[in-house]
C-alpha cells in the first residue's frame, strides 16, 4: 500500500512539474496540523543531524574471494555531493536516515548484487541492519511529506527537493549483471525484530558506533559468494 502511494506521489510530482500549481480547498485545522508535522519532519530528517559519526580508525577496506575483489568506503549523507541544498540542510535526508557505503566490485566473470543477502552489523554480532534494495526506500518519507505539503497548499520546497533526487538514483548500486559493479549501498537505521534488543533505550541513529562489519552478497555463475569488510 505504501509503495502504491509513493508511485502515485511520483506521478503527481511529474504532472506538477509541467504546469502551474493548482489551488486546493483545504480545511484550516488539517492544514495547520500538517504544517506542524512538516516542521518536525524538516528538523528531524533534513536539518543537520548533530549525531556523532562512527568512531573508526579506518573508513575504507578491501576484500577478495575467488576472482572477485571489492572496496568499500563509509559515506556520510550530509557530506555527499548529491545531498547538498542551498540553505545548508540536506537535500534528501540527513545522517539519521541510514549508514551509507560506496562499494566497487570487480570480477573475472559477471556477477549481480544481492540486496537480500547484504547486511551491516554494528559493534557486536547480531546487531543487524539490512540493505535497502534501491534508493527509493530512502526517499519514501520525503516523497510522502512533499505530497502532503502540496496537497495542503503549504509553502515549502519538499517537492523541489524530491525532484532533485536524480543524482542519488544514478549513484545507487545497480541490479544488473556485470564484471564491474559500483555504487552506494544504504542500510536504513530502523528497528527490526533482528536488532530491537540493542535499542531499548536509544534510537538507532544515536547509537555510538565503533565497529562496522559489512557483508555484501553476490550471485556468480557458480553460485552465491560474499565479500566482507570490518571497519574499526
C-alpha positions, 0 to 999 in steps of 0.5 A, a space after each residue: 500500500 505504501 509503495 502504491 502511494 509513493 508511485 502515485 506521489 511520483 506521478 503527481 510530482 511529474 504532472 506538477 512539474 509541467 504546469 502551474 500549481 493548482 489551488 486546493 480547498 483545504 480545511 484550516 485545522 488539517 492544514 495547520 496540523 500538517 504544517 506542524 508535522 512538516 516542521 518536525 519532519 524538516 528538523 528531524 530528517 533534513 536539518 543537520 543531524 548533530 549525531 556523532 559519526 562512527 568512531 573508526 580508525 579506518 573508513 575504507 577496506 578491501 576484500 577478495 574471494 575467488 576472482 572477485 575483489 571489492 572496496 568499500 568506503 563509509 559515506 556520510 549523507 550530509 557530506 555527499 555531493 548529491 545531498 547538498 541544498 542551498 540553505 545548508 540542510 540536506 537535500 534528501 535526508 540527513 545522517 539519521 536516515 541510514 549508514 551509507 557505503 560506496 562499494 566497487 566490485 570487480 570480477 573475472 566473470 559477471 556477477 549481480 548484487 544481492 540486496 537480500 543477502 547484504 547486511 551491516 552489523 554494528 559493534 557486536 554480532 547480531 546487531 543487524 541492519 539490512 540493505 535497502 534494495 534501491 534508493 527509493 526506500 530512502 526517499 519514501 518519507 520525503 516523497 510522502 511529506 512533499 505530497 502532503 505539503 502540496 496537497 495542503 497548499 503549504 509553502 515549502 520546497 519538499 517537492 523541489 527537493 524530491 525532484 532533485 533526487 536524480 543524482 542519488 538514483 544514478 549513484 545507487 548500486 545497480 541490479 544488473 549483471 556485470 564484471 564491474 559493479 559500483 555504487 552506494 549501498 544504504 542500510 536504513 537505521 530502523 528497528 527490526 525484530 533482528 536488532 530491537 534488543 540493542 535499542 531499548 533505550 536509544 534510537 538507532 541513529 544515536 547509537 555510538 558506533 565503533 565497529 562496522 562489519 559489512 557483508 555484501 552478497 553476490 550471485 556468480 555463475 557458480 553460485 552465491 559468494 560474499 565479500 566482507 569488510 570490518 571497519 574499526 
